[in-house]
Amino acid sequence: MTPREIIAEAWAITTREPSLRRWSFTSSLLETLLNIKLFSYQAYFAYQYFVLHHEAGLFDDVEWLYAHTSLLATVLIVTSFLSLIVIEFFVPHICLGAIIGLAAKSHNKDKAEGGLVLGLFNFFPIFGIHEFLFLSSATTLVTASSLILRYIDGPIKFACIFGVFVLFCITNALKFFFSFAEEAVVIQKFGVFGAIAKSFKLIVSHLKRVMFLLLLLLVISIRVVLNAAMVVIIPGIVIGFAFLLTFFLSKTVSYIAAGVLGVALTIIASYFFAYLHAFKVTVWTVMYIELMKKKDLDLIEIGEI
C-alpha cells in the first residue's frame, strides 16, 4: 500500500469501528483532564512566583481545603483527586493497546472486539516504552522546569532547566524512532527492548516511506496545537465564567455552574480529539502491518553452495 492508501484505509477504519472510537475518547478525556490539572497547578505556581513573589507550596490547596472545610471533607476530596490522577495516568496506556489491537483486527478484516484484553495484556510493555519518553511532552517539561525554579537555589537552576530542555529534545528525537514500538508489542508480542529495536530497524529501513507518511500526516499536528490550546483555554473560560457569575449569584452556585461548564467543554473537546487520536494510531498500525509484509533489508538470501 502507498502512504496515501494507508491514510485512506486508516480513516475508513476510524469511522467504521465505534469500539475503537470509544477507547480513543476515553484516552483523550483522561489525558485532557490530567493536562488541565498539571497546567492549572503550574499557572498557580507561576502566578505566586513571578507576580506575587511568594513561595508556593505543593500542598497549598490541601491547606486551603482544611481551613475552609472539615477534616473528613478534605480527606475525601484529596483521596478522590489522587485516585483520579492515578486513573488518568495509567488508563490511557491500556486504551492505546486496545486501539492498536482493534485497528489491526479491522485492517485484517477480523471482528474488532476484545479491546479490554488487548489493553490489559499489553499494558506493562507499553508503559515501559512510554517511560523512556517521559520527558517528551511539553507538560512534563513545564512541570520539571517549575520544580527546578522553586526548589533549586542559585544560578545552577538555569543550567538544570537547560539540561531538562536538552533531554526534552533528545526524547522527542527518540520518540520518532519509537514510532512502531507499541505496534510491535501489541501485534507481535515483542518485549520492551525488542519492540524498540524492531521500531528503530523499520524506521531506518523505510525512512523515505515513513517521512512521506509524516508529510501527509501534518494535519495531525493540529491535534497537538488544539490540545495545548484547550488545556489553557478551558481553565480560563471556567475561571472567567465563575468570576462573572459572582456578580449575580452566590459564590457556591457560581463555582458549581463553572464546574459543570468546564466538564462539558472537556467532554466536547475530548470527543473531537478522539477521532484524531484514533486516526493517528490507526495510520501507524496499518503502516506497521504493511511494512512487516516486506523482506528485511538486512537479510540476504543465497542459493545452494
N, C-alpha and C positions, 0 to 999 in steps of 0.2 A: 504493500500500500504506500502511496505517496503521502507526504505530510498533509496535503490538502484533504485527501481521502480519510486520513486518520482523524483530522479535526471534524470532518462531516460525520464520521461514524461515532465519535465521542459525543457530539451534540445530540445525535439521534438516540444514543443510549441514555443520556441525561434526561431527555424529555420523555422517553419511553418507560423508564423504570421509577415508579413512585417510591419504592423502598429505598433506592439509592438517594433520592432527594430528601427523604425523611432523616436518614443518617447524616446527610450533609447539613440539613437545617439544625439538627441537634448540635453538631460540632460547631457550626457558625455561631449559634446562640451562646453556647458556653464560652467560646473564645472571645466573643464580643463583650460578654459580661465580665470576664476576667480582665480584659484590656481596659475596660472602663474603670474597674476598681483600681488597677495599678496607676492609670493616668490620674484619677482623682486624688489618690494619695500623693503622687508626685507634684500635682498642681498645688496642693495644700502645703507641702514642704517647701516648694519654690516660693510661694507667697510669704510664708513665715521667714524664710532665709533672706530673700532678696528685697522684699518690700518692707516688712516689719523689723527685719534684722534680729529675729528671735530664734532661739533653738527650738526646733520642732521635734517632739518625741514620737517614737513609733506607736506608743500606746496612748496618745492624746485623746483619741476617740473613745477608748475604753474608760479613761478617767472622766471624760465628759458624761458618758452614759451613767457611770456610777454616781456622779454628783447630781444628776437630774432624774434618775430612776432608782428603783430598788436593786438590791444585790441579785435577786432572782431574775429580774428582767435583764440585767446586764449579762449574767451568765448565759441565759437562753439566747440572747441576741448574738453574743460573741461566738457561742458554740455553733449556732446556725450559720453565721458568717464564715467561720473557718471550715465548716463542713462543705459549704457551697464552693469555697475556693479549692478544696481538695477535689471535688467533683469536676469543677471547671478545668482543673489542671490535668487530670488523668483521663477522663472520659473521651475527650477528642482523639486520643491515641486509639481507643477502641473503635471509634467512629471511622477513623481513617482505614483501619484494617477491613472494616465492613464495606466501605465504599470501594476500595480496590478489588476485593473479592467479588462483590456483586457486579462491578463493571466488567471484570474478566469473564465471569459466567455469562453475562449478557452478550458480550462480544463473541463468545464461543457458542452462542445460541442455546445455552442451558438456561434453566429457570433460575431467576435471580432471587434466591432465598438463602437463609442461613446466615444472615448478617451478624447476629449476636455471636454465633460460634466462631465465625471468621475474625471478628473483632477481639474476642477474649483469648483465643488460642494464638494470636499474633501480637498481643499487647506488649509483652516484655521485649521482644526483639525491636519492635517499632519504637518503644520508649527508649531503649538503649541507643538506637541510631539518633534519635532526636536530642539525646543528652550531649552527643558530640557537637551538636549545632545550637547549644543552649544560648550562646551569645549572638546568634544570627538575627534576632528580632530587634526592632527599634525600641520596643517597650522595655526589653531587658537591658539594652544599652542605657536608656534614660534612668532606669532603676539603679543600675550599678553606679552610674555617674553621680546620682543623688546620694547614695550611701557613702561614696568617697568624699564628696563635698561636706557632708555633715559629720563624719566620724574620723576623718584624717586631717590633721593639722599641718600647717607649713606648706612650702612650695611643692613638696613631693606629691601632694594630692593632684596637681595638674599633670604631672608625669604619669601618675596612675590612671587618670582619665584618658590620656593619650594612649597608654598601653591597652586599656579596655577598647578604645576605638580601633586600634590595630587588630586586636583579636576579633572584633566585630567584622572587619573587612576580610580577615582570613577565613572565618567560619562561613561567611557568605560565599566566598570562593569555593570552599569545600561543599557547601550546600548544592552548588551546581553539579559537582561530580558525584554527589549522593542522590541525584535525581531519581534513579531507578532502584535505590536500596530498599524502600518499603515494598515495591512491587516484587522484588526478588524474594523478600521474606514471605509475603502472602501467597504468591503464585507458585514458587518453587521451594518454599520452606527452608531457605538459607538461614544460617545464624547471622548474628550482627556483623561480624567481620567478613564472613563470606559474602553477605549481601553488599557490603560496602565495596569489596574488591570486584564483585560482579558489575556493580553500577559504574565504577571507575573504568573498567575494561570496556563496557558498552559505550560509554561517553567518548572515550579516546578512539575506539574503533570506528564509530559512526558520527564523528564530530560534525561533519558537513550536514548530515541529515538532521541532527539534533539542533544545530544552530539555525537551520532553515525553519524548523518547527518553532523555535523560540521567537523568530521574527514574525511568524504567523500568529503567535500567541501574545503579541504585545498588548492586545486588549485585556488580557488577564491582569496586567499591571493596574488597570482601572480598579480592580478589587482591592489592591494594596492601598491605593490612594483613598478610595472611598472608605475603607475600613479605618484608616488613620483619621480621616475626617469625622467619621461617626463617633469615634472614641472621644474626640474633642467636642463635637457639636452637641451630642446628646446630653452630657452633663451640663453644658452651657445653657441649653434650652430648658432643662429641668430647673436649674437654679434661677434663671430669669423668670420662668413661669411662676415658681413658688414666691419669689420676691414680689411679682406683680399682684398675685392673689392676696398677699398680706394687706394690701390697701383696702380690700373689700371683705375678706373673710378672716377667720381666726387663723393663727399660725398652724394649729393642728390640721384643720381642713385643707389649708394651702399646701402643707407638706404631703398629705395623703394624695391630693389631686395631682401634684407634681410627680409623685412617685408612680402613680398609675400611668401618667403620660410618658414617663421615662421607660417603663416596662413596655408600653405599646410601641414606642419608637424603636426600642431594641429588637422586639419581635419582627417588626416590619423590615428593619434593616437586615436582620439575620435571614429572613425569607428570601430577600434579594441576593444576599451573599451565597445562599445555599446552592443556587443554580450555578453561579460562577465557580464555587469551590468544587462541586461535583464534576463540572465540566473539565476543570483543570486536572483533577486527579484522574479522570477517565482518559484524557488525552495521553498522559504519561503511561497509564496502564495498557492502553491499546498499542502505543508505541513500543513498550517493552515486549509485549507478546509478539509483535511483528518482527522485532529485531532478533528475538530468540529463534525465529524460524530460519535465520541466516547462519551460514557456517562461520565459526570463529576465525578471525583473520590470522591468529597465531598457529592454527592447525594446518599442517602440510601433509597432504596425502601422497603416498608413494606406492608404486606398483610392487609386484613381486620382484625380489632380487635373486 
